[in-house]
Amino acid sequence: MNTEPSGWRKSSRSAQQTSCVEVGRVADGAAVRDTKNRATGYFTTTGPQWATFVGAIKTGRYDR
């Protein structure tokens, strides 16, 4: 079984900026890495953790 993330993508809102994150798929959730320094690796979350995080973003929880 391949445990490496696949399908890395970044938000279309980031356009040509390089200071953003990319999200990849893993078997049971998501992986996140820095686009400026991909060699430093990534962290993973479970599906429920990722859904909670995305939901919080959509409701403005992290807006300044």
mmCIF file of the N, C-alpha and C atoms, coordinates in Angstrom:
data_MODEL
# 
_entry.id   MODEL 
# 
loop_
_atom_site.group_PDB 
_atom_site.id 
_atom_site.type_symbol 
_atom_site.label_atom_id 
_atom_site.label_alt_id 
_atom_site.label_comp_id 
_atom_site.label_asym_id 
_atom_site.label_entity_id 
_atom_site.label_seq_id 
_atom_site.pdbx_PDB_ins_code 
_atom_site.Cartn_x 
_atom_site.Cartn_y 
_atom_site.Cartn_z 
_atom_site.occupancy 
_atom_site.B_iso_or_equiv 
_atom_site.pdbx_formal_charge 
_atom_site.auth_seq_id 
_atom_site.auth_comp_id 
_atom_site.auth_asym_id 
_atom_site.auth_atom_id 
_atom_site.pdbx_PDB_model_num 
ATOM 1   N N  . MET A 1 1  ? 0.844   -1.193 0.000  1.00 0.00 ? 1  MET A N  1 
ATOM 2   C CA . MET A 1 1  ? 0.000   0.000  0.000  1.00 0.00 ? 1  MET A CA 1 
ATOM 3   C C  . MET A 1 1  ? 0.881   1.245  0.000  1.00 0.00 ? 1  MET A C  1 
ATOM 4   N N  . ASN A 1 2  ? 0.577   2.184  -0.857 1.00 0.00 ? 2  ASN A N  1 
ATOM 5   C CA . ASN A 1 2  ? 1.329   3.435  -0.959 1.00 0.00 ? 2  ASN A CA 1 
ATOM 6   C C  . ASN A 1 2  ? 0.834   4.406  0.104  1.00 0.00 ? 2  ASN A C  1 
ATOM 7   N N  . THR A 1 3  ? 1.720   4.793  1.013  1.00 0.00 ? 3  THR A N  1 
ATOM 8   C CA . THR A 1 3  ? 1.336   5.723  2.073  1.00 0.00 ? 3  THR A CA 1 
ATOM 9   C C  . THR A 1 3  ? 1.766   7.153  1.770  1.00 0.00 ? 3  THR A C  1 
ATOM 10  N N  . GLU A 1 4  ? 2.432   7.360  0.651  1.00 0.00 ? 4  GLU A N  1 
ATOM 11  C CA . GLU A 1 4  ? 2.847   8.712  0.278  1.00 0.00 ? 4  GLU A CA 1 
ATOM 12  C C  . GLU A 1 4  ? 1.648   9.513  -0.216 1.00 0.00 ? 4  GLU A C  1 
ATOM 13  N N  . PRO A 1 5  ? 1.590   10.799 0.117  1.00 0.00 ? 5  PRO A N  1 
ATOM 14  C CA . PRO A 1 5  ? 0.502   11.647 -0.371 1.00 0.00 ? 5  PRO A CA 1 
ATOM 15  C C  . PRO A 1 5  ? 0.530   11.744 -1.896 1.00 0.00 ? 5  PRO A C  1 
ATOM 16  N N  . SER A 1 6  ? -0.629  11.937 -2.477 1.00 0.00 ? 6  SER A N  1 
ATOM 17  C CA . SER A 1 6  ? -0.725  12.111 -3.923 1.00 0.00 ? 6  SER A CA 1 
ATOM 18  C C  . SER A 1 6  ? -1.659  13.265 -4.238 1.00 0.00 ? 6  SER A C  1 
ATOM 19  N N  . GLY A 1 7  ? -1.620  13.713 -5.483 1.00 0.00 ? 7  GLY A N  1 
ATOM 20  C CA . GLY A 1 7  ? -2.539  14.753 -5.925 1.00 0.00 ? 7  GLY A CA 1 
ATOM 21  C C  . GLY A 1 7  ? -2.326  16.095 -5.260 1.00 0.00 ? 7  GLY A C  1 
ATOM 22  N N  . TRP A 1 8  ? -1.071  16.476 -5.018 1.00 0.00 ? 8  TRP A N  1 
ATOM 23  C CA . TRP A 1 8  ? -0.793  17.754 -4.355 1.00 0.00 ? 8  TRP A CA 1 
ATOM 24  C C  . TRP A 1 8  ? -1.415  18.898 -5.145 1.00 0.00 ? 8  TRP A C  1 
ATOM 25  N N  . ARG A 1 9  ? -2.014  19.851 -4.432 1.00 0.00 ? 9  ARG A N  1 
ATOM 26  C CA . ARG A 1 9  ? -2.581  21.046 -5.073 1.00 0.00 ? 9  ARG A CA 1 
ATOM 27  C C  . ARG A 1 9  ? -2.569  22.205 -4.099 1.00 0.00 ? 9  ARG A C  1 
ATOM 28  N N  . LYS A 1 10 ? -2.613  23.403 -4.660 1.00 0.00 ? 10 LYS A N  1 
ATOM 29  C CA . LYS A 1 10 ? -2.721  24.590 -3.817 1.00 0.00 ? 10 LYS A CA 1 
ATOM 30  C C  . LYS A 1 10 ? -3.955  25.363 -4.240 1.00 0.00 ? 10 LYS A C  1 
ATOM 31  N N  . SER A 1 11 ? -4.384  26.245 -3.412 1.00 0.00 ? 11 SER A N  1 
ATOM 32  C CA . SER A 1 11 ? -5.589  27.011 -3.679 1.00 0.00 ? 11 SER A CA 1 
ATOM 33  C C  . SER A 1 11 ? -5.450  27.833 -4.956 1.00 0.00 ? 11 SER A C  1 
ATOM 34  N N  . SER A 1 12 ? -6.510  27.885 -5.724 1.00 0.00 ? 12 SER A N  1 
ATOM 35  C CA . SER A 1 12 ? -6.503  28.727 -6.927 1.00 0.00 ? 12 SER A CA 1 
ATOM 36  C C  . SER A 1 12 ? -6.418  30.204 -6.547 1.00 0.00 ? 12 SER A C  1 
ATOM 37  N N  . ARG A 1 13 ? -6.758  30.541 -5.322 1.00 0.00 ? 13 ARG A N  1 
ATOM 38  C CA . ARG A 1 13 ? -6.676  31.932 -4.861 1.00 0.00 ? 13 ARG A CA 1 
ATOM 39  C C  . ARG A 1 13 ? -5.242  32.385 -4.624 1.00 0.00 ? 13 ARG A C  1 
ATOM 40  N N  . SER A 1 14 ? -4.320  31.447 -4.545 1.00 0.00 ? 14 SER A N  1 
ATOM 41  C CA . SER A 1 14 ? -2.926  31.825 -4.298 1.00 0.00 ? 14 SER A CA 1 
ATOM 42  C C  . SER A 1 14 ? -2.204  32.230 -5.579 1.00 0.00 ? 14 SER A C  1 
ATOM 43  N N  . ALA A 1 15 ? -2.843  32.038 -6.729 1.00 0.00 ? 15 ALA A N  1 
ATOM 44  C CA . ALA A 1 15 ? -2.302  32.431 -8.034 1.00 0.00 ? 15 ALA A CA 1 
ATOM 45  C C  . ALA A 1 15 ? -0.855  31.985 -8.189 1.00 0.00 ? 15 ALA A C  1 
ATOM 46  N N  . GLN A 1 16 ? 0.038   32.907 -8.461 1.00 0.00 ? 16 GLN A N  1 
ATOM 47  C CA . GLN A 1 16 ? 1.448   32.583 -8.678 1.00 0.00 ? 16 GLN A CA 1 
ATOM 48  C C  . GLN A 1 16 ? 2.297   32.780 -7.436 1.00 0.00 ? 16 GLN A C  1 
ATOM 49  N N  . GLN A 1 17 ? 1.681   33.021 -6.291 1.00 0.00 ? 17 GLN A N  1 
ATOM 50  C CA . GLN A 1 17 ? 2.433   33.206 -5.060 1.00 0.00 ? 17 GLN A CA 1 
ATOM 51  C C  . GLN A 1 17 ? 3.101   31.899 -4.641 1.00 0.00 ? 17 GLN A C  1 
ATOM 52  N N  . THR A 1 18 ? 4.241   32.017 -4.003 1.00 0.00 ? 18 THR A N  1 
ATOM 53  C CA . THR A 1 18 ? 4.936   30.819 -3.541 1.00 0.00 ? 18 THR A CA 1 
ATOM 54  C C  . THR A 1 18 ? 4.845   30.649 -2.034 1.00 0.00 ? 18 THR A C  1 
ATOM 55  N N  . SER A 1 19 ? 4.306   31.624 -1.337 1.00 0.00 ? 19 SER A N  1 
ATOM 56  C CA . SER A 1 19 ? 4.208   31.515 0.129  1.00 0.00 ? 19 SER A CA 1 
ATOM 57  C C  . SER A 1 19 ? 2.827   31.000 0.521  1.00 0.00 ? 19 SER A C  1 
ATOM 58  N N  . CYS A 1 20 ? 2.602   29.735 0.224  1.00 0.00 ? 20 CYS A N  1 
ATOM 59  C CA . CYS A 1 20 ? 1.327   29.128 0.562  1.00 0.00 ? 20 CYS A CA 1 
ATOM 60  C C  . CYS A 1 20 ? 1.557   27.656 0.889  1.00 0.00 ? 20 CYS A C  1 
ATOM 61  N N  . VAL A 1 21 ? 0.502   26.950 1.115  1.00 0.00 ? 21 VAL A N  1 
ATOM 62  C CA . VAL A 1 21 ? 0.617   25.524 1.409  1.00 0.00 ? 21 VAL A CA 1 
ATOM 63  C C  . VAL A 1 21 ? -0.053  24.724 0.303  1.00 0.00 ? 21 VAL A C  1 
ATOM 64  N N  . GLU A 1 22 ? 0.351   23.456 0.218  1.00 0.00 ? 22 GLU A N  1 
ATOM 65  C CA . GLU A 1 22 ? -0.274  22.520 -0.706 1.00 0.00 ? 22 GLU A CA 1 
ATOM 66  C C  . GLU A 1 22 ? -0.919  21.414 0.115  1.00 0.00 ? 22 GLU A C  1 
ATOM 67  N N  . VAL A 1 23 ? -1.981  20.858 -0.418 1.00 0.00 ? 23 VAL A N  1 
ATOM 68  C CA . VAL A 1 23 ? -2.687  19.767 0.239  1.00 0.00 ? 23 VAL A CA 1 
ATOM 69  C C  . VAL A 1 23 ? -2.652  18.554 -0.679 1.00 0.00 ? 23 VAL A C  1 
ATOM 70  N N  . GLY A 1 24 ? -2.339  17.410 -0.096 1.00 0.00 ? 24 GLY A N  1 
ATOM 71  C CA . GLY A 1 24 ? -2.334  16.157 -0.836 1.00 0.00 ? 24 GLY A CA 1 
ATOM 72  C C  . GLY A 1 24 ? -3.257  15.148 -0.179 1.00 0.00 ? 24 GLY A C  1 
ATOM 73  N N  . ARG A 1 25 ? -3.604  14.119 -0.936 1.00 0.00 ? 25 ARG A N  1 
ATOM 74  C CA . ARG A 1 25 ? -4.477  13.066 -0.406 1.00 0.00 ? 25 ARG A CA 1 
ATOM 75  C C  . ARG A 1 25 ? -3.653  11.942 0.211  1.00 0.00 ? 25 ARG A C  1 
ATOM 76  N N  . VAL A 1 26 ? -4.114  11.450 1.337  1.00 0.00 ? 26 VAL A N  1 
ATOM 77  C CA . VAL A 1 26 ? -3.599  10.214 1.935  1.00 0.00 ? 26 VAL A CA 1 
ATOM 78  C C  . VAL A 1 26 ? -4.806  9.318  2.166  1.00 0.00 ? 26 VAL A C  1 
ATOM 79  N N  . ALA A 1 27 ? -4.559  8.064  2.456  1.00 0.00 ? 27 ALA A N  1 
ATOM 80  C CA . ALA A 1 27 ? -5.640  7.075  2.539  1.00 0.00 ? 27 ALA A CA 1 
ATOM 81  C C  . ALA A 1 27 ? -6.801  7.512  3.424  1.00 0.00 ? 27 ALA A C  1 
ATOM 82  N N  . ASP A 1 28 ? -6.520  8.076  4.582  1.00 0.00 ? 28 ASP A N  1 
ATOM 83  C CA . ASP A 1 28 ? -7.606  8.394  5.513  1.00 0.00 ? 28 ASP A CA 1 
ATOM 84  C C  . ASP A 1 28 ? -7.687  9.867  5.880  1.00 0.00 ? 28 ASP A C  1 
ATOM 85  N N  . GLY A 1 29 ? -7.150  10.758 5.038  1.00 0.00 ? 29 GLY A N  1 
ATOM 86  C CA . GLY A 1 29 ? -7.205  12.178 5.371  1.00 0.00 ? 29 GLY A CA 1 
ATOM 87  C C  . GLY A 1 29 ? -6.476  13.044 4.384  1.00 0.00 ? 29 GLY A C  1 
ATOM 88  N N  . ALA A 1 30 ? -5.664  13.967 4.905  1.00 0.00 ? 30 ALA A N  1 
ATOM 89  C CA . ALA A 1 30 ? -4.958  14.929 4.075  1.00 0.00 ? 30 ALA A CA 1 
ATOM 90  C C  . ALA A 1 30 ? -3.529  15.110 4.564  1.00 0.00 ? 30 ALA A C  1 
ATOM 91  N N  . ALA A 1 31 ? -2.676  15.555 3.657  1.00 0.00 ? 31 ALA A N  1 
ATOM 92  C CA . ALA A 1 31 ? -1.296  15.909 3.976  1.00 0.00 ? 31 ALA A CA 1 
ATOM 93  C C  . ALA A 1 31 ? -1.101  17.367 3.599  1.00 0.00 ? 31 ALA A C  1 
ATOM 94  N N  . VAL A 1 32 ? -0.295  18.085 4.358  1.00 0.00 ? 32 VAL A N  1 
ATOM 95  C CA . VAL A 1 32 ? -0.067  19.509 4.119  1.00 0.00 ? 32 VAL A CA 1 
ATOM 96  C C  . VAL A 1 32 ? 1.431   19.771 4.117  1.00 0.00 ? 32 VAL A C  1 
ATOM 97  N N  . ARG A 1 33 ? 1.882   20.588 3.134  1.00 0.00 ? 33 ARG A N  1 
ATOM 98  C CA . ARG A 1 33 ? 3.295   20.961 3.065  1.00 0.00 ? 33 ARG A CA 1 
ATOM 99  C C  . ARG A 1 33 ? 3.439   22.407 2.618  1.00 0.00 ? 33 ARG A C  1 
ATOM 100 N N  . ASP A 1 34 ? 4.600   22.975 2.880  1.00 0.00 ? 34 ASP A N  1 
ATOM 101 C CA . ASP A 1 34 ? 4.942   24.346 2.524  1.00 0.00 ? 34 ASP A CA 1 
ATOM 102 C C  . ASP A 1 34 ? 5.447   24.376 1.085  1.00 0.00 ? 34 ASP A C  1 
ATOM 103 N N  . THR A 1 35 ? 4.885   25.245 0.260  1.00 0.00 ? 35 THR A N  1 
ATOM 104 C CA . THR A 1 35 ? 5.324   25.306 -1.136 1.00 0.00 ? 35 THR A CA 1 
ATOM 105 C C  . THR A 1 35 ? 6.726   25.879 -1.286 1.00 0.00 ? 35 THR A C  1 
ATOM 106 N N  . LYS A 1 36 ? 7.170   26.680 -0.329 1.00 0.00 ? 36 LYS A N  1 
ATOM 107 C CA . LYS A 1 36 ? 8.508   27.272 -0.422 1.00 0.00 ? 36 LYS A CA 1 
ATOM 108 C C  . LYS A 1 36 ? 9.602   26.278 -0.106 1.00 0.00 ? 36 LYS A C  1 
ATOM 109 N N  . ASN A 1 37 ? 9.279   25.259 0.681  1.00 0.00 ? 37 ASN A N  1 
ATOM 110 C CA . ASN A 1 37 ? 10.312  24.320 1.095  1.00 0.00 ? 37 ASN A CA 1 
ATOM 111 C C  . ASN A 1 37 ? 9.719   22.911 1.199  1.00 0.00 ? 37 ASN A C  1 
ATOM 112 N N  . ARG A 1 38 ? 9.399   22.344 0.066  1.00 0.00 ? 38 ARG A N  1 
ATOM 113 C CA . ARG A 1 38 ? 8.763   21.024 0.028  1.00 0.00 ? 38 ARG A CA 1 
ATOM 114 C C  . ARG A 1 38 ? 9.650   19.932 0.623  1.00 0.00 ? 38 ARG A C  1 
ATOM 115 N N  . ALA A 1 39 ? 10.959  20.125 0.569  1.00 0.00 ? 39 ALA A N  1 
ATOM 116 C CA . ALA A 1 39 ? 11.891  19.109 1.059  1.00 0.00 ? 39 ALA A CA 1 
ATOM 117 C C  . ALA A 1 39 ? 11.815  18.915 2.579  1.00 0.00 ? 39 ALA A C  1 
ATOM 118 N N  . THR A 1 40 ? 11.226  19.847 3.297  1.00 0.00 ? 40 THR A N  1 
ATOM 119 C CA . THR A 1 40 ? 11.133  19.703 4.757  1.00 0.00 ? 40 THR A CA 1 
ATOM 120 C C  . THR A 1 40 ? 10.065  18.701 5.167  1.00 0.00 ? 40 THR A C  1 
ATOM 121 N N  . GLY A 1 41 ? 9.286   18.238 4.219  1.00 0.00 ? 41 GLY A N  1 
ATOM 122 C CA . GLY A 1 41 ? 8.299   17.218 4.519  1.00 0.00 ? 41 GLY A CA 1 
ATOM 123 C C  . GLY A 1 41 ? 6.889   17.756 4.607  1.00 0.00 ? 41 GLY A C  1 
ATOM 124 N N  . TYR A 1 42 ? 6.046   17.007 5.270  1.00 0.00 ? 42 TYR A N  1 
ATOM 125 C CA . TYR A 1 42 ? 4.630   17.341 5.375  1.00 0.00 ? 42 TYR A CA 1 
ATOM 126 C C  . TYR A 1 42 ? 4.078   16.759 6.672  1.00 0.00 ? 42 TYR A C  1 
ATOM 127 N N  . PHE A 1 43 ? 2.893   17.213 7.044  1.00 0.00 ? 43 PHE A N  1 
ATOM 128 C CA . PHE A 1 43 ? 2.202   16.578 8.164  1.00 0.00 ? 43 PHE A CA 1 
ATOM 129 C C  . PHE A 1 43 ? 0.874   16.043 7.642  1.00 0.00 ? 43 PHE A C  1 
ATOM 130 N N  . THR A 1 44 ? 0.333   15.061 8.331  1.00 0.00 ? 44 THR A N  1 
ATOM 131 C CA . THR A 1 44 ? -0.932  14.475 7.908  1.00 0.00 ? 44 THR A CA 1 
ATOM 132 C C  . THR A 1 44 ? -1.996  14.655 8.985  1.00 0.00 ? 44 THR A C  1 
ATOM 133 N N  . THR A 1 45 ? -3.236  14.622 8.531  1.00 0.00 ? 45 THR A N  1 
ATOM 134 C CA . THR A 1 45 ? -4.390  14.674 9.426  1.00 0.00 ? 45 THR A CA 1 
ATOM 135 C C  . THR A 1 45 ? -5.353  13.560 9.030  1.00 0.00 ? 45 THR A C  1 
ATOM 136 N N  . THR A 1 46 ? -6.219  13.205 9.937  1.00 0.00 ? 46 THR A N  1 
ATOM 137 C CA . THR A 1 46 ? -7.271  12.248 9.610  1.00 0.00 ? 46 THR A CA 1 
ATOM 138 C C  . THR A 1 46 ? -8.367  12.978 8.839  1.00 0.00 ? 46 THR A C  1 
ATOM 139 N N  . GLY A 1 47 ? -9.247  12.224 8.232  1.00 0.00 ? 47 GLY A N  1 
ATOM 140 C CA . GLY A 1 47 ? -10.374 12.831 7.521  1.00 0.00 ? 47 GLY A CA 1 
ATOM 141 C C  . GLY A 1 47 ? -11.219 13.721 8.419  1.00 0.00 ? 47 GLY A C  1 
ATOM 142 N N  . PRO A 1 48 ? -11.615 13.257 9.611  1.00 0.00 ? 48 PRO A N  1 
ATOM 143 C CA . PRO A 1 48 ? -12.412 14.107 10.503 1.00 0.00 ? 48 PRO A CA 1 
ATOM 144 C C  . PRO A 1 48 ? -11.666 15.377 10.956 1.00 0.00 ? 48 PRO A C  1 
ATOM 145 N N  . GLN A 1 49 ? -10.371 15.259 11.225 1.00 0.00 ? 49 GLN A N  1 
ATOM 146 C CA . GLN A 1 49 ? -9.592  16.441 11.614 1.00 0.00 ? 49 GLN A CA 1 
ATOM 147 C C  . GLN A 1 49 ? -9.579  17.464 10.477 1.00 0.00 ? 49 GLN A C  1 
ATOM 148 N N  . TRP A 1 50 ? -9.358  16.988 9.256  1.00 0.00 ? 50 TRP A N  1 
ATOM 149 C CA . TRP A 1 50 ? -9.309  17.888 8.104  1.00 0.00 ? 50 TRP A CA 1 
ATOM 150 C C  . TRP A 1 50 ? -10.661 18.556 7.886  1.00 0.00 ? 50 TRP A C  1 
ATOM 151 N N  . ALA A 1 51 ? -11.739 17.804 7.992  1.00 0.00 ? 51 ALA A N  1 
ATOM 152 C CA . ALA A 1 51 ? -13.082 18.369 7.817  1.00 0.00 ? 51 ALA A CA 1 
ATOM 153 C C  . ALA A 1 51 ? -13.378 19.438 8.865  1.00 0.00 ? 51 ALA A C  1 
ATOM 154 N N  . THR A 1 52 ? -12.967 19.209 10.094 1.00 0.00 ? 52 THR A N  1 
ATOM 155 C CA . THR A 1 52 ? -13.163 20.196 11.162 1.00 0.00 ? 52 THR A CA 1 
ATOM 156 C C  . THR A 1 52 ? -12.378 21.462 10.871 1.00 0.00 ? 52 THR A C  1 
ATOM 157 N N  . PHE A 1 53 ? -11.137 21.314 10.440 1.00 0.00 ? 53 PHE A N  1 
ATOM 158 C CA . PHE A 1 53 ? -10.294 22.464 10.111 1.00 0.00 ? 53 PHE A CA 1 
ATOM 159 C C  . PHE A 1 53 ? -10.892 23.279 8.960  1.00 0.00 ? 53 PHE A C  1 
ATOM 160 N N  . VAL A 1 54 ? -11.264 22.614 7.887  1.00 0.00 ? 54 VAL A N  1 
ATOM 161 C CA . VAL A 1 54 ? -11.844 23.315 6.728  1.00 0.00 ? 54 VAL A CA 1 
ATOM 162 C C  . VAL A 1 54 ? -13.155 23.991 7.131  1.00 0.00 ? 54 VAL A C  1 
ATOM 163 N N  . GLY A 1 55 ? -13.959 23.320 7.928  1.00 0.00 ? 55 GLY A N  1 
ATOM 164 C CA . GLY A 1 55 ? -15.202 23.931 8.403  1.00 0.00 ? 55 GLY A CA 1 
ATOM 165 C C  . GLY A 1 55 ? -14.956 25.193 9.204  1.00 0.00 ? 55 GLY A C  1 
ATOM 166 N N  . ALA A 1 56 ? -13.933 25.178 10.050 1.00 0.00 ? 56 ALA A N  1 
ATOM 167 C CA . ALA A 1 56 ? -13.586 26.363 10.850 1.00 0.00 ? 56 ALA A CA 1 
ATOM 168 C C  . ALA A 1 56 ? -13.131 27.508 9.959  1.00 0.00 ? 56 ALA A C  1 
ATOM 169 N N  . ILE A 1 57 ? -12.383 27.207 8.918  1.00 0.00 ? 57 ILE A N  1 
ATOM 170 C CA . ILE A 1 57 ? -11.949 28.246 7.984  1.00 0.00 ? 57 ILE A CA 1 
ATOM 171 C C  . ILE A 1 57 ? -13.168 28.861 7.297  1.00 0.00 ? 57 ILE A C  1 
ATOM 172 N N  . LYS A 1 58 ? -14.075 28.025 6.848  1.00 0.00 ? 58 LYS A N  1 
ATOM 173 C CA . LYS A 1 58 ? -15.265 28.519 6.134  1.00 0.00 ? 58 LYS A CA 1 
ATOM 174 C C  . LYS A 1 58 ? -16.162 29.381 7.006  1.00 0.00 ? 58 LYS A C  1 
ATOM 175 N N  . THR A 1 59 ? -16.156 29.158 8.314  1.00 0.00 ? 59 THR A N  1 
ATOM 176 C CA . THR A 1 59 ? -16.983 29.970 9.208  1.00 0.00 ? 59 THR A CA 1 
ATOM 177 C C  . THR A 1 59 ? -16.267 31.224 9.703  1.00 0.00 ? 59 THR A C  1 
ATOM 178 N N  . GLY A 1 60 ? -15.002 31.410 9.289  1.00 0.00 ? 60 GLY A N  1 
ATOM 179 C CA . GLY A 1 60 ? -14.254 32.609 9.674  1.00 0.00 ? 60 GLY A CA 1 
ATOM 180 C C  . GLY A 1 60 ? -13.551 32.517 11.003 1.00 0.00 ? 60 GLY A C  1 
ATOM 181 N N  . ARG A 1 61 ? -13.442 31.352 11.561 1.00 0.00 ? 61 ARG A N  1 
ATOM 182 C CA . ARG A 1 61 ? -12.832 31.204 12.881 1.00 0.00 ? 61 ARG A CA 1 
ATOM 183 C C  . ARG A 1 61 ? -11.410 31.765 12.954 1.00 0.00 ? 61 ARG A C  1 
ATOM 184 N N  . TYR A 1 62 ? -10.653 31.674 11.876 1.00 0.00 ? 62 TYR A N  1 
ATOM 185 C CA . TYR A 1 62 ? -9.271  32.128 11.882 1.00 0.00 ? 62 TYR A CA 1 
ATOM 186 C C  . TYR A 1 62 ? -9.062  33.486 11.232 1.00 0.00 ? 62 TYR A C  1 
ATOM 187 N N  . ASP A 1 63 ? -10.136 34.157 10.882 1.00 0.00 ? 63 ASP A N  1 
ATOM 188 C CA . ASP A 1 63 ? -10.008 35.494 10.288 1.00 0.00 ? 63 ASP A CA 1 
ATOM 189 C C  . ASP A 1 63 ? -9.454  36.473 11.314 1.00 0.00 ? 63 ASP A C  1 
ATOM 190 N N  . ARG A 1 64 ? -8.681  37.378 10.829 1.00 0.00 ? 64 ARG A N  1 
ATOM 191 C CA . ARG A 1 64 ? -8.129  38.414 11.718 1.00 0.00 ? 64 ARG A CA 1 
ATOM 192 C C  . ARG A 1 64 ? -8.901  39.679 11.607 1.00 0.00 ? 64 ARG A C  1 
# 
